[in-house]
Amino acid sequence: MNRLSIVAANWKMNGSLALVNSMVSELNNVTLNENVEVVVCPSFPYLAAFSLASDNVNLSKAFSLGAQNLNEFANGAFTGEVSTSMLQEVGASYVIVGHSERRSIYNESSVLVAHKVKAALSAGLKPILCIGESEDERVAEQTEVVLAAQLQPVIDEIGIENFKNVVIAYEPVWAIGTGKTASPEMAQATHQFIREFIAKVDENVAVKLPLLYGGSVNATNCEELFAQADIDGGLIGGASLKAEEFKIICSAAKGK
Ligand SMILES: O=C(CO)COP(=O)(O)O
C-alpha cells in the first residue's frame, strides 16, 4: 500500500539546548524501518538550534523538524506570535495544529484550527492536525460526533484533495499525560472510523493518510499500537523527552 508511518515528538513546553544537542546525536544512531519519518517538535526557541545540530551531524533526511503552533496570518502586529515563513526559515517542515492543550487552554476553535491548517499548507508546511475526545465525551458515546465536528471545518476550509499533505493525530484527551493509553483495539476502532470518515469524501486520500495515535505512548506499548491496521505511528509527549525511550519508539514504527 505504501503508506508513510510517522513518529512525532511533541516536547510541549519542555526541553533545553542541552536536550536538543543530545537528542540529535542520539537520533543519529537510530535505524528506522522503511517508509518511516521522525519529526521532532521542540519549542520555538530551539527550532534553529535543532536545524543546525542536525546539519552538523548530517542527520538522515528521514528526520524532520516541526513546530508546535503557528499564527494563521503572514505577518503584522501579533505580539508573541510566530508565522509560517519564520518556521520555514529555521528549518521546520511540519507543524502541530489543534493540539487539545491549545483547544482547551487557549480556546482554539475548530474554525481557527482550520484556518491554521490552511496557512500551514499555503506555506508548504505539513500540518499534524490533532483531534480527540474528552473522557466525558467518550463516556457519553459522543466520540464520533466530536471527531466529525473537529474534522469537518478543516475539510470545508482546505478541500479534501489537500489532505494529501496533512497528517492526522488522534489523541484521546483522557490518555494524554495520564498513563491511561487507549487499548490497541480501542485506538484501532477509532482510527478506522477516522479513515472511513475521510474515505466517504475521497477514498484515495484516505488510503494514503498517515493517522497517528497519541496519548501515553511509551517504549512498552508502542509496538502493539503501531501494529494496528490503521495506526501509522504516534505523536509522543513525555516519552519523547527521553532519548533511549524515544529511540525504541522510532524503531518500532513500520510503513504500511
Ligand atoms: O499530547 C501528547 C502528544 O501531543 C501526548 O502526550 P503524552 O505522550 O505525554 O501522553
The ligand as an SDF file (V2000), in Angstrom:
LIG
                    3D

 10  9  0  0  0  0  0  0  0  0999 V2000
   -0.1720   15.1430   23.9190 O   0  0  0  0  0  0  0  0  0  0  0  0
    0.5920   14.2780   23.5460 C   0  0  0  0  0  0  0  0  0  0  0  0
    1.4090   14.4540   22.3360 C   0  0  0  0  0  0  0  0  0  0  0  0
    0.9730   15.5400   21.5970 O   0  0  0  0  0  0  0  0  0  0  0  0
    0.7310   13.0120   24.2970 C   0  0  0  0  0  0  0  0  0  0  0  0
    1.4110   13.2630   25.4580 O   0  0  0  0  0  0  0  0  0  0  0  0
    1.8990   12.0230   26.3610 P   0  0  0  0  0  0  0  0  0  0  0  0
    2.6280   11.0850   25.4340 O   0  0  0  0  0  0  0  0  0  0  0  0
    2.7880   12.6430   27.3930 O   0  0  0  0  0  0  0  0  0  0  0  0
    0.6680   11.3990   26.9290 O   0  0  0  0  0  0  0  0  0  0  0  0
  1  2  2  0
  2  3  1  0
  2  5  1  0
  3  4  1  0
  5  6  1  0
  6  7  1  0
  7  8  2  0
  7  9  1  0
  7 10  1  0
M  END
$$$$
